[in-house]
Every structure is written in structure tokens, then in C-alpha cells.
């Protein structure tokens, strides 16, 4: 099967490599160093999204937000101009559900199908090929593309019609953000009262407080490793889509709104390109403490 991939960033680059490993005929855009790297591994290249679509049965996009998806898919020299009727676009970006529905309607006018299929797992799971994919779209199109998506993921689940994949991703991003905030509050409190955070982590990770988020982020925080697996800027973008969708649906989300404010404060402090686990630094600044391994013990009173 001939697959085109647009968006060779932190996530898209390893995802496209996993498609090559799985044996798919892959075409990427030649306009970046990552495109040239993929070409050295066996991918074909194209100069524009239109030219890429002309060579592909399935076009995958992995882009920052809906404006970029609109430009690449629907804009001048976009996918819509090169794709033949029957071509499938799998948008694996995280965008608002309504944006996916609008793009789907435009593509359908040309006989092109769309799946909205955002992912969760960050760069480590993109490299491993063990992402979680949440998919909206027609079941017959989902079934046709399942193996392609499974080449990049451990779990691929259809959650409903167009827009449902991104609705599930918005729910995912709420849970992840609030988990990181809760972990941050807990570790700052423990550190402030003189308890080693790594011991707290070992004590709670096997109980009800344990989570995938805790296991992924707590060790990085304690080692002060904030290089991005998922940037604060991107989580702000996702929470913006969450809050926009919530307003449209008349759903109050007070905890999500609070975490959004915290992340925006970090962005204003120049941390927008750091990992979202940097949320702990918001709390550390308030409590005048830094959470790390082997913290100084609080003297006995």
C-alpha cells in the first residue's frame, strides 16, 4: 500500500520510520532535513502535498493544529488537489472535533475519505511504535486503514464518527494535565515537609494513585529532565481546543481552566518548549522548593 506522510516533527518522524519498517511504500515531503533522512532509509519524496497525494492511496498528516492541517490538506497545492477519489486522509494531528468535521465535508465533495486519528503516548511511544490511537470516521474506512495505524501503535480504537477521535483526545489531554498537576502538588508537599519524593513515588505507584502518567513523569521530574516528550506549548494548544469545545457544548471545566492558566504562566516564563511535566515548576516557585532525588532532610523540630 502506498502511504504519504506529512509532518516529520517530534512525533511524525519516528511514526514514519515505523511505517517503513512495516514495509509500506512511503512518500514524504522533501523540503526538510527529516525528509532527506527518510529518503535515505527508503522513502520516496515529493515537493508539495499535492504531489505527495498524487502518489498515495493513504495520506497521513501529523501537524500542530487545525490551521496547519487546513493549509496542507485544503490549501493551494494541498492534498485535495492531488488526491484521487477513494484516497483516504488520516489526520493524526490533535485538533478540535468541529475542525475535523469541516475538513471531512470539504474532502467528501471530491470523493476523499477522512479519519481523525489523534495519538497519545509522546515521543517515547512514537519511537517504540506503541502509541494509543483514537479514531473517528466510517467503520469501513477504519477497517481498511487499521493495519496501517497499527504499524505505529499498540492500541487503535474507533470511538465513533468524524470528530469522535479528537473528542477522545481532548478527554485524554484533560486527564493527563490534571494528573501532572496532582502529581506536582503531591511531590511539592512531600518535599516541603521533608519526605524524599522518590520514596513517596515508590509508596503510592502501586496503589489507587498510581497511573501511567505518574510512572512516565515522576522519574523525569526527580531527575530534573524537562526536555520535551510533549511540549507545554502543545498542551496549551490542546487545552485551548478543550475549552473551545466545552464552551460550544455548554460544559464547565473549572479544573482544566485552572491548569491552562498554570501552563500559560510557565509559557510566559519562557518554558513553553519544555516538557509538560514542567508544570511542577509552577508549584515549586510558589512553595520555594525544588523537587529532586536526595533532597535535604528537614531538621527535627
C-alpha positions in Angstrom: 0.0 0.0 0.0 1.3 3.5 -0.9 1.3 5.8 2.1 2.2 9.5 2.2 3.2 11.2 5.4 3.2 14.9 6.1 4.6 16.3 9.3 8.0 14.9 10.3 8.3 16.6 13.7 9.0 15.0 17.1 6.1 12.6 16.6 5.9 12.2 12.9 9.5 11.4 12.2 9.5 8.1 14.3 6.0 7.3 13.2 7.0 7.4 9.6 10.1 5.3 10.3 7.8 2.6 11.8 5.8 2.6 8.6 8.9 2.0 6.6 9.9 -0.8 9.0 6.5 -2.4 8.4 7.1 -2.5 4.7 4.8 0.3 3.4 5.8 2.3 0.3 6.2 5.7 1.9 6.4 9.2 0.4 7.4 12.2 2.4 7.9 15.9 1.7 11.5 16.6 0.6 11.6 20.1 2.0 13.3 19.3 5.3 16.3 17.5 6.6 14.0 14.9 8.1 12.5 14.3 4.7 16.0 13.7 3.3 16.8 11.4 6.2 13.6 9.4 5.5 14.6 9.2 1.8 18.0 7.7 2.9 16.0 5.0 4.6 14.0 4.2 1.5 11.1 6.7 1.4 10.2 8.5 -1.8 10.0 12.3 -1.8 7.6 14.8 -3.2 7.9 18.6 -3.5 4.3 19.5 -2.3 1.4 18.0 -0.5 -0.4 17.8 -3.9 2.4 15.8 -5.5 2.6 13.6 -2.4 -1.1 12.9 -2.6 -0.8 12.0 -6.3 1.5 9.1 -5.4 -0.5 7.9 -2.3 -3.5 5.7 -1.5 -3.5 6.9 2.1 -2.2 10.3 3.2 -1.3 10.7 6.9 -0.9 14.2 8.4 0.7 14.9 11.8 0.7 18.7 12.3 0.5 21.2 15.2 -3.1 22.4 14.9 -6.1 22.9 12.6 -4.7 25.9 10.6 -1.7 23.8 9.5 -4.0 20.9 8.7 -6.3 23.1 6.7 -3.4 24.6 4.8 -1.7 21.3 3.9 -5.0 19.4 3.1 -7.2 22.1 1.6 -4.9 24.9 0.6 -3.1 25.7 -2.7 -1.1 22.7 -3.8 -2.7 20.8 -1.0 -3.7 17.2 -0.7 -7.2 17.8 -2.0 -5.7 19.0 -5.3 -3.7 15.8 -5.9 -5.8 13.1 -4.3 -7.9 10.8 -6.4 -11.5 9.8 -5.5 -11.2 7.0 -3.0 -8.0 8.3 -1.4 -8.1 8.3 2.4 -6.6 11.1 4.6 -5.8 10.0 8.2 -5.3 13.2 10.2 -3.3 12.1 13.3 -2.9 15.7 14.5 -4.8 16.8 17.6 -7.3 19.4 16.6 -10.9 20.5 17.6 -13.6 18.0 16.6 -15.5 20.6 14.7 -12.4 21.3 12.6 -12.2 17.6 11.6 -15.9 17.7 10.6 -15.4 20.8 8.4 -12.3 19.3 6.7 -14.2 16.0 6.2 -17.1 17.8 4.4 -14.7 19.6 2.0 -12.8 16.3 1.2 -16.1 14.4 0.7 -17.0 16.8 -2.1 -14.0 15.4 -4.0 -14.8 11.8 -3.0 -11.9 11.7 -0.5 -12.4 10.0 2.9 -11.1 11.3 6.2 -10.3 9.6 9.6 -9.5 11.9 12.5 -7.0 9.8 14.5 -5.0 11.7 17.1 -2.5 9.8 19.2 -1.3 9.7 22.8 2.0 8.5 24.2 4.5 11.2 23.3 7.9 10.8 21.6 9.0 7.6 23.5 5.9 5.6 22.4 6.2 7.1 18.9 9.7 5.7 18.7 8.6 2.3 20.1 5.6 2.1 17.9 3.3 1.7 20.9 1.1 4.8 20.6 -2.6 4.9 21.5 -4.7 6.0 18.6 -8.3 7.3 18.9 -10.2 7.3 15.6 -13.3 8.9 14.3 -14.8 8.0 10.9 -16.7 5.4 8.9 -16.2 1.9 10.2 -15.4 0.5 6.7 -12.7 3.2 6.3 -11.3 2.5 9.8 -11.2 -1.3 9.0 -9.3 -0.6 5.7 -6.7 1.5 7.5 -6.4 -0.4 10.7 -3.2 -2.2 9.9 -1.5 1.0 8.7 -2.3 2.7 12.0 -1.3 -0.5 14.0 2.2 -0.3 12.5 2.7 2.8 14.6 0.6 1.9 17.7 -0.1 -0.6 20.4 -3.8 0.3 20.5 -6.1 1.6 17.8 -9.7 2.2 18.8 -12.6 3.6 16.8 -14.6 5.9 19.1 -17.3 7.0 16.6 -18.0 9.1 13.6 -15.8 12.0 12.3 -14.7 14.2 15.2 -15.0 11.4 17.8 -11.3 10.7 17.6 -10.4 14.3 18.6 -13.1 14.3 21.2 -11.5 11.3 22.8 -8.1 13.0 22.6 -9.4 16.1 24.3 -10.7 13.9 27.1 -7.2 12.3 27.2 -5.5 15.7 27.5 -7.7 16.7 30.4 -6.8 13.6 32.3 -3.1 13.9 31.5 -2.9 17.6 32.5 -4.8 17.1 35.8 -2.7 14.0 36.6 0.5 16.0 36.2 -0.9 18.8 38.3 -1.9 16.4 41.1 1.5 14.7 41.0 3.1 18.2 41.2 1.1 19.2 44.2 1.8 15.9 46.0 5.5 15.9 45.4 6.0 19.6 46.4 4.1 19.0 49.6 6.1 15.8 50.4 9.4 17.6 49.7 8.4 20.7 51.7 7.7 18.5 54.8 11.0 16.7 54.4 10.0 13.4 52.8 12.0 12.1 49.9 9.9 12.3 46.7 11.3 9.0 45.3 10.1 7.2 48.4 6.7 8.8 48.1 6.6 7.7 44.4 7.5 4.1 45.3 4.9 4.1 48.1 2.0 5.2 46.0 2.6 4.0 42.5 1.2 0.5 43.2 -2.0 1.8 44.8 -5.0 3.7 43.5 -2.9 6.9 43.0 -0.7 5.0 40.5 -1.0 5.8 36.8 0.8 5.7 33.5 1.3 9.5 33.8 2.9 9.1 37.3 5.3 6.4 36.0 6.2 8.3 32.9 6.7 11.8 34.5 7.7 11.3 38.2 11.2 9.9 37.4 11.9 12.7 34.9 10.8 15.4 37.4 13.0 13.9 40.1 16.0 13.8 37.7 15.2 17.4 36.5 14.9 16.3 32.9 12.4 18.6 31.2 13.5 18.1 27.6 10.3 17.7 25.6 8.4 14.5 25.1 5.4 16.7 24.8 5.8 20.5 24.9 3.9 22.8 27.2 3.1 24.9 24.1 1.4 21.9 22.5 -0.6 21.1 25.7 -1.7 24.7 25.9 -2.9 24.3 22.3 -4.8 21.1 23.2 -6.4 22.6 26.3 -7.4 25.6 24.2 -9.3 23.2 21.9 -10.8 21.5 25.0 -12.1 24.8 26.4 -13.4 26.0 23.0 -15.3 22.7 22.5 -16.6 22.9 26.1 -17.9 26.4 25.5 -19.7 25.2 22.4 -21.2 22.3 24.3 -22.0 24.4 27.4 -19.8 22.2 29.7 -18.0 23.9 32.6 -14.4 22.6 33.1 -13.0 24.5 36.1 -10.0 22.3 36.8 -9.0 22.2 33.2 -9.2 26.0 33.1 -7.0 26.3 36.2 -4.3 24.1 34.7 -4.5 26.0 31.5 -3.7 29.2 33.5 -0.7 27.5 35.1 0.7 26.3 31.8 0.3 29.8 30.3 2.2 31.2 33.3 5.1 28.8 32.6 4.9 29.8 28.9 5.2 33.4 29.9 8.3 32.5 32.0 10.0 31.1 28.8 9.2 27.4 29.5 6.8 26.8 26.6 9.2 24.4 24.8 9.8 22.3 27.9 8.0 19.1 28.7 4.6 19.4 30.2 6.0 17.8 33.4 7.5 21.3 33.9 4.1 22.1 35.4 5.7 21.1 38.7 7.9 24.3 38.5 4.8 26.4 38.8 4.2 24.8 42.2 7.9 24.9 43.2 8.0 28.6 42.6 5.0 29.2 44.9 6.4 26.9 47.6 10.1 28.0 47.2 11.3 24.4 46.8 12.8 22.2 44.1 11.7 18.6 43.9 14.6 16.2 43.1 16.1 13.0 44.3 18.0 13.0 47.6 16.6 16.3 48.8 18.0 17.7 52.0 16.2 16.4 55.0 14.0 18.7 57.1 15.6 19.0 60.5 13.7 17.6 63.5 11.8 20.3 65.4 
